[in-house]
Amino acid sequence: MSYFDFDALHSEDKKMHEIKQLALQLAPTQASILVQGEAGTGKTSLARYVHTKSRAARLYVVECKTTQFLDLSKISSGTLIVEDIDCASAALQADLLSLFARTDGERPRMISTSRRDLRAMVKQEQFRQDLFYKIAVINLEMPRLESRTLDFTGIVNFVLEVSQIIHGKSGLVISAEAYERLRAWNWPGNIRELENVIERAVVLARTSMLGSECIQFEALTNEDLGDFVPGMSLSEVEKRLILQTLELTAQNRTRAAQMLGISIRTLRNKLNEYKEESLV
C-alpha cells in the first residue's frame, strides 16, 4: 500500500503539521530537500507529496538500494526523487553531483531520502560533503510513529479504510481491545509495519469486528524465543524472560514490569543494555 495521502489525513501532531506546512511552502520552489527518518516513517510519501504540489510535470525515481539504472544525463527538468541516498555508491554520488553543474536550464529538482544521518556519514568520509550541501538545502526529519500519539487513531482508521478498499471489504471495525493492543506496541517498523498488521487483519477477518486476536505482530526470532536450557547463563535467562514477557504484553513496558516484579526504570535500563549490545 504504502503511498500515504497527506491531503486525506489531517495531522494533530505538532511536528508533522509543521513538516506538512513546510512541504507545501517548498513545493513550488526548486530547493533541494533531504528527508531523513527511520524505515517506514513515510519519507518517500512526503517526497512524492512535495512533487504533486509542485509545478513539475515529470517525476524520476532512483532507488539507491537496488541495481536499478537510470541514465541521469537524459533527465530533463521535473523532479528527481533519490530514495535511500545514504546507500548511494561513490560513482552514483558523483553522477548526482554532476546534475547540479548543468547550465542548460533543464536541471531537475532533487528530493532525497535517507535512513541514516548524512552529517555523521560526511564526518566519517562515507558520503561526499559537496553533495550533502547540494541535496540538503532544506532538511526534514520524519518522526517515529510511536511518538505521534495525537495522530495514531487517525492513522489507524485511514489505513483500515484503505485496506478495505484494496481487498473489497467494508464495514470492518476495530474493537477497543484490539485498539489497545495496537497502542501498546512500539512500532519498530513505523507506518509501514502498521499497514502490514492492519492489512493482515482485514484479509483474515471473519466478522465485521476485528478483535485483539486479529492483531498479530511479527514474532521474535527463534533465538530470542528459544527454550530455557541447562547451562544457560543467568543473564541470558533474564534477557529471554524479559523479551518474552514484552511479547506477551504487546510491548507494554508498564504491564511487563509489573509481571516481572521490577520497576519500569529497571526494565528500561535492561532494554538499553540489550540495544547497546545489539541483542535487540
Secondary structure, DSSP 8 states (H G I E B T S, - for coil): -----TTTS---SHHHHHHHHHHHHHTTS---EEEE-STTSSHHHHHHHHHHTSS---EEEEETTS-----GGG--SSEEEEETGGG--HHHHHHHHHHTT--SS---EEEEEESS-HHHHHHTTSS-HHHHHHH-SEEEE---GGG-TTTHHHHHHHHHHHHHHHTT----EE-HHHHHHHHH---TTHHHHHHHHHHHHHHH-SSSEE-GGG-------HHHH----TT--HHHHHHHHHHHHHHHTTT-HHHHHHHHTS-HHHHHHHHHHHHHTT--
